[in-house]
Amino acid sequence: MGTKIKKFNGEEFEVLDHDETPGFKKAFHVIICIAVIYFIYIFSHVH
């Protein structure tokens, strides 16, 4: 982590620089899929 200089509309800005956490996006999608399947299961058994 650190700072990086970016140019936008001819001006320079100092922005925070970071590396993406590997596997985070995949884990997020897996959890969302499990939650959707769980809700479908619960609401399909409501009488």
C-alpha positions as CSV (number, residue, x, y, z in Angstrom):
1,M,0.0,0.0,0.0
2,G,1.1,3.5,-0.6
3,T,0.3,6.5,-2.7
4,K,0.4,7.0,-6.4
5,I,0.2,10.0,-8.7
6,K,-2.7,10.0,-11.2
7,K,-3.4,12.6,-13.8
8,F,-7.0,13.7,-14.3
9,N,-8.1,16.6,-16.6
10,G,-4.5,17.8,-16.8
11,E,-4.1,17.9,-13.0
12,E,-2.1,15.6,-10.8
13,F,-3.7,13.9,-7.8
14,E,-2.2,11.8,-5.1
15,V,-4.4,8.7,-4.6
16,L,-4.1,5.6,-2.4
17,D,-2.7,2.6,-4.1
18,H,-3.6,-0.9,-3.1
19,D,-3.4,-4.5,-4.4
20,E,-6.6,-6.5,-4.8
21,T,-7.0,-9.3,-2.3
22,P,-6.8,-12.6,-4.2
23,G,-9.8,-14.8,-4.0
24,F,-12.0,-12.2,-2.4
25,K,-14.3,-11.8,-5.4
26,K,-14.7,-15.6,-5.8
27,A,-15.5,-16.0,-2.1
28,F,-18.1,-13.2,-2.3
29,H,-19.8,-14.9,-5.3
30,V,-19.9,-18.3,-3.5
31,I,-21.5,-16.8,-0.4
32,I,-24.1,-14.9,-2.5
33,C,-24.9,-18.1,-4.3
34,I,-25.3,-20.1,-1.1
35,A,-27.5,-17.4,0.4
36,V,-29.8,-17.3,-2.7
37,I,-30.1,-21.1,-2.7
38,Y,-30.9,-21.0,1.1
39,F,-33.6,-18.4,0.6
40,I,-35.2,-20.3,-2.3
41,Y,-35.2,-23.5,-0.1
42,I,-36.8,-21.6,2.8
43,F,-39.5,-19.7,0.9
44,S,-40.4,-22.8,-1.2
45,H,-41.5,-24.6,1.9
46,V,-43.8,-21.9,3.3
47,H,-47.5,-22.9,3.3
